[in-house]
Amino acid sequence: MFEPILQGIFLGVAIAAPLGPTNVEVIRRGVKEGWKSSLLFYAGVNVALIIYLLLATFGLSFLLQIRLFNLILLAAGVLVLFYLAYSALTDFLKSKEVDLSSKSISKRNFFDGIALTITNPAVLLIWTSILGANSASKGASLTDNLMVSLGILAGAFLFVGTLILLTHYGRNFIASKHYKYVSLASGILLLYFALTFGYALVLALQ
């Protein structure tokens, strides 16, 4: 009974561990506004993950075969990533220091998390591939697939939760005047991901 969940947890950690836009934003928001902002952002990420999980579970992965669907998501993904890169680089270019002791938390974090994840068609592809491979190799039932999926969500949260905690405690060692360099690094990485998505979009339009 617990094997599918454990399998999913290991998969979730493996999927969440590579440095990508989500982890970059978790770190940046955690340093700037504290762990609650990072957690709110990741809650939005999970909402989008669950939406795509439901689509994959109920056989709606055929959407990936629709060219217009992929083009729209790619274009939206490019815009979201450029927006996040712009926000990070703007923080770097500001002359004034950022108040890292601020307790204000914006609901925008939650919606940014949804937007960043929902505009990535690869998320639906990942869910479809994992559930499809699980069913093909083991003849898994819907319940088994759901257990694997819950494990993946738990594993991803385990990794990102650890990242949030490390950021929270590491934040105490970062002076306000040094935060802009965190923003610069985040902005450059997000810009790289935006350009990567943009290149994929150009190829898809040809």
Residue frames relative to the residue before (quaternion, step in Angstrom):
aa qw qx qy qz dx dy dz
M 1.0000 0.0000 0.0000 0.0000 0.00 0.00 0.00
F 0.7463 0.4116 -0.2175 0.4757 3.55 0.96 -0.93
E 0.4863 0.6926 -0.4270 0.3186 3.59 1.22 -0.31
P 0.6658 0.4909 -0.3315 0.4536 3.66 0.84 -0.84
I 0.6452 0.5205 -0.3263 0.4542 3.59 1.04 -0.79
L 0.6615 0.5012 -0.3051 0.4671 3.58 0.95 -0.91
Q 0.6197 0.5339 -0.3316 0.4701 3.56 1.04 -0.82
G 0.6684 0.5098 -0.2891 0.4580 3.56 0.97 -0.90
I 0.6269 0.5431 -0.3400 0.4432 3.59 1.01 -0.80
F 0.6633 0.4938 -0.3045 0.4728 3.59 0.93 -0.90
L 0.6391 0.5130 -0.3189 0.4761 3.59 1.04 -0.79
G 0.6492 0.5393 -0.3153 0.4340 3.57 0.96 -0.88
V 0.6492 0.5001 -0.3108 0.4815 3.58 0.99 -0.84
A 0.6622 0.5126 -0.3057 0.4530 3.58 0.96 -0.91
I 0.6651 0.4975 -0.3010 0.4685 3.59 1.03 -0.78
A 0.7286 0.4587 -0.2456 0.4455 3.59 0.93 -0.92
A 0.5957 0.6471 -0.3508 0.3215 3.59 1.11 -0.67
P 0.6430 0.5277 -0.3696 0.4140 3.68 0.81 -0.78
L 0.5212 -0.6400 0.4688 0.3147 3.55 -1.10 0.74
G 0.1435 0.7773 -0.5962 0.1405 3.54 -0.65 1.15
P 0.7674 -0.3648 0.2424 0.4683 3.60 -1.24 -0.05
T 0.6341 0.5480 -0.3394 0.4271 3.59 0.99 -0.80
N 0.7000 0.4596 -0.2755 0.4721 3.58 0.81 -0.98
V 0.6059 0.5543 -0.3491 0.4514 3.58 1.08 -0.72
E 0.7005 0.4612 -0.2661 0.4752 3.57 0.91 -0.93
V 0.5901 0.5569 -0.3667 0.4551 3.59 1.07 -0.66
I 0.6779 0.4849 -0.2846 0.4736 3.58 0.92 -0.92
R 0.6826 0.5017 -0.2989 0.4394 3.60 0.79 -1.01
R 0.6988 0.4593 -0.2780 0.4726 3.58 0.86 -0.95
G 0.6318 0.5369 -0.3353 0.4474 3.57 1.08 -0.69
V 0.6567 0.4948 -0.3053 0.4802 3.56 1.02 -0.80
K 0.7131 0.4757 -0.2631 0.4426 3.57 0.90 -0.92
E 0.8499 0.1730 -0.0313 0.4968 3.57 0.75 -1.07
G 0.6187 -0.5605 0.3596 0.4169 3.60 1.20 -0.14
W 0.7209 -0.4921 0.2934 0.3900 3.55 -1.30 0.36
K 0.6040 0.5749 -0.3717 0.4081 3.61 1.05 -0.61
S 0.6388 0.5147 -0.3254 0.4703 3.58 1.05 -0.73
S 0.6356 0.5190 -0.3223 0.4721 3.58 1.00 -0.81
L 0.6684 0.5039 -0.2960 0.4602 3.55 0.95 -0.92
L 0.6417 0.5144 -0.3195 0.4707 3.58 1.02 -0.79
F 0.6257 0.5275 -0.3231 0.4753 3.57 1.04 -0.81
Y 0.7039 0.4591 -0.2767 0.4661 3.58 0.87 -0.93
A 0.5565 0.5726 -0.3933 0.4558 3.59 1.18 -0.43
G 0.6412 0.5133 -0.3112 0.4781 3.57 1.05 -0.78
V 0.6063 0.5492 -0.3397 0.4642 3.57 1.07 -0.79
N 0.6889 0.4951 -0.2811 0.4486 3.58 0.91 -0.93
V 0.5839 0.5580 -0.3740 0.4559 3.58 1.09 -0.61
A 0.6760 0.4797 -0.2845 0.4816 3.58 0.93 -0.92
L 0.6268 0.5376 -0.3344 0.4543 3.60 1.02 -0.79
I 0.6715 0.4962 -0.2950 0.4646 3.58 0.95 -0.88
I 0.6044 0.5485 -0.3522 0.4580 3.59 1.06 -0.73
Y 0.6991 0.4539 -0.2687 0.4827 3.57 0.88 -0.94
L 0.5886 0.5601 -0.3616 0.4572 3.58 1.13 -0.61
L 0.6650 0.4967 -0.2970 0.4720 3.58 0.94 -0.90
L 0.6256 0.5318 -0.3343 0.4626 3.58 1.02 -0.77
A 0.6791 0.4819 -0.2878 0.4731 3.58 0.94 -0.91
T 0.6533 0.5379 -0.3116 0.4322 3.57 0.98 -0.88
F 0.7708 0.3494 -0.1809 0.5011 3.56 0.94 -0.87
G 0.6369 -0.6253 0.3022 0.3347 3.53 1.16 0.72
L 0.4781 0.6780 -0.4422 0.3409 3.57 1.12 0.52
S 0.3562 0.7517 -0.4844 0.2710 3.57 1.23 0.40
F 0.4684 0.6699 -0.4471 0.3632 3.60 1.27 -0.13
L 0.4949 0.6611 -0.4235 0.3725 3.56 1.26 -0.33
L 0.6000 0.5802 -0.3529 0.4230 3.56 1.16 -0.61
Q 0.6446 0.5233 -0.3181 0.4576 3.57 1.22 -0.44
I 0.5977 0.5542 -0.3548 0.4579 3.56 1.30 -0.22
R 0.4214 -0.7487 0.4553 0.2336 3.56 -0.43 1.25
L 0.6571 0.5237 -0.3184 0.4389 3.58 0.90 -0.90
F 0.6142 0.5554 -0.3362 0.4487 3.59 1.04 -0.81
N 0.6890 0.4768 -0.2744 0.4719 3.57 0.87 -0.96
L 0.6492 0.5239 -0.3206 0.4486 3.57 0.99 -0.82
I 0.6533 0.5144 -0.3137 0.4584 3.57 0.96 -0.88
L 0.6766 0.4879 -0.2981 0.4639 3.58 0.91 -0.91
L 0.6431 0.5214 -0.3242 0.4577 3.57 0.98 -0.83
A 0.6569 0.5076 -0.3079 0.4649 3.57 0.93 -0.91
A 0.6567 0.4966 -0.3051 0.4786 3.57 0.97 -0.88
G 0.6365 0.5383 -0.3230 0.4481 3.58 1.02 -0.80
V 0.6248 0.5332 -0.3257 0.4682 3.57 1.02 -0.82
L 0.6689 0.5083 -0.2940 0.4558 3.57 0.90 -0.96
V 0.6611 0.5082 -0.3052 0.4599 3.58 0.93 -0.93
L 0.6804 0.4907 -0.2910 0.4600 3.59 0.90 -0.90
F 0.6381 0.5022 -0.3290 0.4821 3.59 1.02 -0.72
Y 0.6241 0.5394 -0.3277 0.4606 3.56 1.06 -0.76
L 0.6776 0.4784 -0.2886 0.4782 3.59 0.92 -0.91
A 0.6319 0.5188 -0.3275 0.4736 3.59 1.04 -0.78
Y 0.6333 0.5320 -0.3160 0.4648 3.57 1.02 -0.85
S 0.6526 0.5177 -0.3134 0.4559 3.60 0.95 -0.90
A 0.6745 0.4949 -0.2952 0.4616 3.57 0.94 -0.90
L 0.6937 0.4706 -0.2811 0.4673 3.58 0.89 -0.93
T 0.5905 0.5579 -0.3622 0.4570 3.59 1.14 -0.58
D 0.6231 0.5281 -0.3327 0.4713 3.58 1.04 -0.79
F 0.6498 0.5207 -0.3160 0.4547 3.58 1.02 -0.78
L 0.7249 0.4683 -0.2454 0.4417 3.56 0.93 -0.94
K 0.5086 0.6390 -0.4321 0.3824 3.59 1.22 -0.30
S 0.4374 -0.7142 0.4840 0.2537 3.56 -0.91 0.89
K 0.6888 0.4754 -0.2966 0.4599 3.57 1.07 -0.68
E 0.5329 -0.6252 0.4665 0.3278 3.54 -1.20 0.57
V 0.4367 -0.6772 0.5273 0.2693 3.56 -1.15 0.66
D 0.4016 -0.7137 0.5232 0.2360 3.56 -0.92 0.93
L 0.1919 -0.8240 0.5263 0.0854 3.59 -0.16 1.28
S 0.6082 0.5480 -0.3603 0.4472 3.58 1.26 -0.12
S 0.4253 0.7242 -0.4516 0.3012 3.57 1.29 -0.08
K 0.2815 -0.7704 0.5545 0.1407 3.57 -1.03 0.86
S 0.4517 0.7064 -0.4486 0.3094 3.59 1.25 0.00
I 0.0953 -0.7847 0.6121 0.0199 3.55 -1.00 0.92
S 0.2404 -0.7919 0.5491 0.1167 3.56 -0.69 1.09
K 0.4885 -0.6533 0.4979 0.2944 3.55 -1.05 0.85
R 0.4898 0.6717 -0.4199 0.3641 3.56 1.27 -0.32
N 0.5498 0.6185 -0.3930 0.4009 3.58 1.14 -0.60
F 0.6608 0.5225 -0.2984 0.4487 3.57 0.93 -0.95
F 0.7177 0.4465 -0.2538 0.4703 3.57 0.84 -0.99
D 0.5893 0.5463 -0.3639 0.4709 3.59 1.16 -0.54
G 0.6329 0.5347 -0.3239 0.4568 3.57 1.05 -0.77
I 0.6425 0.5031 -0.3132 0.4857 3.58 1.01 -0.82
A 0.6836 0.5115 -0.2926 0.4307 3.57 0.81 -1.05
L 0.6628 0.5217 -0.3127 0.4366 3.58 0.91 -0.92
T 0.7340 0.4321 -0.2295 0.4711 3.59 0.97 -0.85
I 0.6789 0.5095 -0.3031 0.4332 3.58 0.91 -0.88
T 0.6835 0.4764 -0.2911 0.4703 3.61 1.15 -0.49
N 0.6017 0.5384 -0.3611 0.4665 3.58 1.27 0.23
P 0.2823 -0.7952 0.5097 0.1681 3.63 -0.19 1.22
A 0.5384 0.6329 -0.4010 0.3856 3.60 1.21 -0.38
V 0.5724 0.5980 -0.3846 0.4084 3.60 1.16 -0.55
L 0.6606 0.4837 -0.2996 0.4897 3.58 0.94 -0.89
L 0.6344 0.5330 -0.3277 0.4539 3.58 1.02 -0.79
I 0.6417 0.5258 -0.3193 0.4580 3.59 0.99 -0.84
W 0.6588 0.4989 -0.3113 0.4691 3.57 0.89 -0.96
T 0.6691 0.5103 -0.3019 0.4481 3.58 0.87 -0.97
S 0.6629 0.5145 -0.3021 0.4523 3.58 0.93 -0.91
I 0.6840 0.4887 -0.2913 0.4566 3.58 0.88 -0.96
L 0.6929 0.4633 -0.2881 0.4714 3.58 0.83 -0.96
G 0.6438 0.5249 -0.3190 0.4564 3.58 1.04 -0.78
A 0.6711 0.4891 -0.2944 0.4730 3.57 0.93 -0.90
N 0.6347 0.5372 -0.3260 0.4496 3.57 1.03 -0.78
S 0.6764 0.4852 -0.2850 0.4751 3.56 0.97 -0.88
A 0.6779 0.5099 -0.2934 0.4409 3.58 0.95 -0.89
S 0.7262 0.4525 -0.2539 0.4510 3.57 0.92 -0.90
K 0.8157 0.2369 -0.0973 0.5187 3.58 1.00 -0.75
G 0.4012 -0.7010 0.4907 0.3268 3.56 1.24 -0.12
A 0.1698 0.8454 -0.4911 0.1236 3.54 1.14 0.71
S 0.4377 -0.6766 0.5342 0.2552 3.51 -1.17 0.73
L 0.7002 -0.4263 0.3513 0.4523 3.56 -1.33 0.07
T 0.6348 0.5378 -0.3258 0.4491 3.57 1.04 -0.82
D 0.6460 0.5173 -0.3158 0.4641 3.59 0.98 -0.87
N 0.6532 0.5153 -0.3095 0.4605 3.56 0.97 -0.88
L 0.6513 0.5045 -0.3139 0.4719 3.57 1.01 -0.80
M 0.6249 0.5300 -0.3341 0.4658 3.60 1.07 -0.73
V 0.6334 0.5127 -0.3205 0.4829 3.58 1.01 -0.84
S 0.6608 0.5214 -0.3017 0.4479 3.57 0.93 -0.93
L 0.6497 0.4987 -0.3148 0.4797 3.58 0.97 -0.84
G 0.6283 0.5327 -0.3259 0.4639 3.56 1.07 -0.75
I 0.6349 0.5271 -0.3254 0.4617 3.59 1.00 -0.83
L 0.6563 0.5001 -0.3083 0.4734 3.57 0.92 -0.90
A 0.6612 0.5030 -0.3036 0.4665 3.58 0.99 -0.86
G 0.6606 0.5127 -0.3057 0.4552 3.59 0.96 -0.87
A 0.6479 0.5089 -0.3114 0.4736 3.56 1.00 -0.86
F 0.6644 0.4933 -0.3076 0.4696 3.57 0.98 -0.85
L 0.5982 0.5628 -0.3565 0.4453 3.59 1.09 -0.71
F 0.6858 0.4667 -0.2888 0.4780 3.57 0.91 -0.90
V 0.7079 0.4538 -0.2760 0.4655 3.58 0.77 -1.04
G 0.6035 0.5538 -0.3556 0.4502 3.60 1.08 -0.66
T 0.6357 0.5096 -0.3138 0.4875 3.56 1.05 -0.79
L 0.6394 0.5254 -0.3150 0.4646 3.57 1.03 -0.84
I 0.6375 0.5249 -0.3191 0.4651 3.57 1.03 -0.83
L 0.6585 0.5054 -0.3078 0.4650 3.59 0.96 -0.86
L 0.6519 0.5082 -0.3158 0.4659 3.58 0.94 -0.88
T 0.6493 0.5093 -0.3132 0.4701 3.57 1.01 -0.83
H 0.6340 0.5540 -0.3240 0.4315 3.55 0.99 -0.90
Y 0.7331 0.4043 -0.2423 0.4903 3.58 0.84 -0.97
G 0.6306 0.5287 -0.3333 0.4601 3.58 1.12 -0.62
R 0.5412 0.6411 -0.3773 0.3921 3.54 1.23 -0.55
N 0.6200 0.5748 -0.3364 0.4148 3.57 1.10 -0.71
F 0.7102 0.4462 -0.2508 0.4833 3.59 1.21 -0.46
I 0.6184 0.5304 -0.3391 0.4704 3.57 1.32 0.06
A 0.3213 -0.7456 0.5536 0.1853 3.57 -0.66 1.08
S 0.6549 -0.5336 0.3675 0.3891 3.56 -1.19 0.59
K 0.6778 0.5068 -0.2994 0.4405 3.56 0.97 -0.85
H 0.6756 0.4858 -0.2934 0.4707 3.59 1.23 -0.37
Y 0.4773 0.6880 -0.4374 0.3278 3.57 1.25 -0.29
K 0.6088 0.5882 -0.3652 0.3873 3.58 1.01 -0.75
Y 0.6357 0.5210 -0.3433 0.4546 3.60 1.12 -0.53
V 0.5721 0.5404 -0.3668 0.4962 3.56 1.23 -0.49
S 0.6530 0.5121 -0.2984 0.4715 3.56 1.01 -0.86
L 0.6354 0.5297 -0.3310 0.4540 3.57 1.00 -0.81
A 0.6697 0.4893 -0.2991 0.4718 3.59 0.86 -0.94
S 0.6499 0.5114 -0.3110 0.4685 3.58 0.98 -0.87
G 0.6630 0.5231 -0.3038 0.4409 3.56 0.92 -0.93
I 0.6510 0.5118 -0.3127 0.4652 3.58 0.96 -0.85
L 0.6661 0.4974 -0.3014 0.4669 3.59 0.94 -0.90
L 0.6678 0.4943 -0.3003 0.4686 3.58 0.93 -0.88
L 0.6214 0.5296 -0.3311 0.4730 3.57 1.08 -0.73
Y 0.6168 0.5392 -0.3334 0.4665 3.58 1.05 -0.77
F 0.6765 0.4769 -0.2966 0.4764 3.59 0.90 -0.93
A 0.6233 0.5386 -0.3387 0.4546 3.60 1.04 -0.74
L 0.6720 0.4859 -0.2897 0.4780 3.58 0.94 -0.88
T 0.6165 0.5397 -0.3399 0.4617 3.59 1.09 -0.70
F 0.6543 0.4863 -0.2974 0.4968 3.57 0.97 -0.90
G 0.6492 0.5322 -0.3182 0.4405 3.56 0.99 -0.86
Y 0.6345 0.5191 -0.3216 0.4738 3.57 1.03 -0.79
A 0.6411 0.5136 -0.3194 0.4724 3.58 1.00 -0.84
L 0.6371 0.5263 -0.3236 0.4609 3.58 1.05 -0.76
V 0.6369 0.5219 -0.3259 0.4645 3.59 0.96 -0.85
L 0.6540 0.5076 -0.3075 0.4690 3.59 0.94 -0.88
A 0.6685 0.5117 -0.3002 0.4485 3.57 0.99 -0.87
L 0.6597 0.5148 -0.3038 0.4554 3.59 1.14 -0.62
Q 0.5975 0.5947 -0.3619 0.3978 3.61 1.17 -0.42
